[in-house]
């Protein structure tokens, strides 16, 4: 399997408001940057979209180290997802899972890969995260 590092981030000007997502993909000496935006969204949706879009660029199953500064994405995928699926996409409190469309898309996108999920503190000088943040802000600017 190809080995790749992915750094993702989301941004939102207002919550909800105009938002952007960005991702940096690194495989050896090769780097790819992607970004996009939506006119009305939330920060959590942009964080998730960054991961989904990054995974969608991969042509075959990969061994991935995925860096995110989003506790929502990290805990959702590593702790909460199995329970939500077992309960028919309901929370432990029996309410509908927020952003279920993106959780289902993320679940499908990550299924064919081996992913190590890594949380990084945002805005702390982490080079990959800072680049993903800049790309997410470009995503916001692209729709303003």
N, C-alpha and C positions, 0 to 999 in steps of 0.2 A: 504494500500500500504506500502511496505517496504520503510524505509527511508535510504538513502545512501548519503555519501559525496564523491565526486570524485575530484581529483586534477590531472590536465593534463599539459604536456609540450612537446615541440618539440625542437630539436637541429639540427644544420646543420654546417658542417665544410666546409665552402665555400657555396655560395648561387647562383647557385646550386652547389651541392657537396654531399658527403656522409651525410646521415641524420639519426636521430633517434627520436623515440617518447617514452613517458613513461606516466604511469598513476598509481595513488594510489587510491584504492577504499576502503572506510571505512564504515562499517555497524555495529554499536555498538562496540563490542570488536573484531570483525573480520576485518582483513585487507587483501587485495590482491594487489599485485604489478605485473604489466605487462609492457613489453617493446618490441620494435622491431626496425628494421632499413631498409633503402633502400640505394643502392649504389649511385644513382644520383637522387637528389630531391631538394626541397627548404624548408626553415624554415616554411613558411606558410602551406605547404602540411603536414609537420610533426606535426604541431600544430593541424591541423584538424584531422589527422589520429589518434592522441592520444585520441581525444574525441570519434571518431567513434569506435575505438577498445574497449575503456572503456565501452561504451554503449552496444556493441555487447556481452560483457561478462554477461550481466544481463539476467536472464531467464524469468522474468515476469515484468510487468509494475511497476515502482518505483517512489517514490517522491525523487527527487535528488537536492542537492545543488552542482552545478558544478563550480569549481574554475579554472580559466585560466588566464595566464598572457598575452594572445594574444588579443589585441584590434581587430585584423582582424577577429578572430573567434567570439568574443563577438558581435561586430557590425554587422558582416555578418549574424549571426543567429537571432539577436534581432531587427535589423533595416533594413537591405538590402534584406533579403531573400524573403519577401513577394513581393516586387517590382520586383525582378528578375524573380520570378515565373509568376507573372502577365504579364510580358513583354516577356515571352517565353525564359527565361534565358539570357536576354540581360540587360546590364546596362542602366542607365538613358541616357547615351551618345549613346545608341544603338549598343554598341560593345558586343562581346561575354564575358560572365562572366568567369573570370579566375578560374581554378580549379573546373569547373562545375561538373566534375565526383564526386569529394569529397563533394561539397555542396549538391548534390542530395543524396549521401549516408548519409550524416549527417542529412539532412532533414528527410529521412526515419527512421534513427536510433532513432531520438529524438521524433518522432511522438507519440509513445505509452507511453511516460513518462511525468510526471509533473516536469519540470526542472526550477530551479531558477539559472540563470546565474550570476556568481560573478567574477568580475575582481580583480586580485591581482597584485601588483607590483612585477615583477620578480627580483630575486637576492636581496631581501630585508629582508631575514631572516624568511619569512613565512614558517613554518615547512612543511606543505603539499606541497607547491610549490617547496621548495628546494628538497624534496624527489622525486617529479615528474621530476625535472631537472636532478637529478642524474640518474634516470631510463632512461631518454631520452639519456643521454650521454652513458649509457650502451648499448642502442640500436645502437648508432653510432659505438661503439667499437665492437659490435657483427658482423658487416659486414665488418670491415676493415681487 
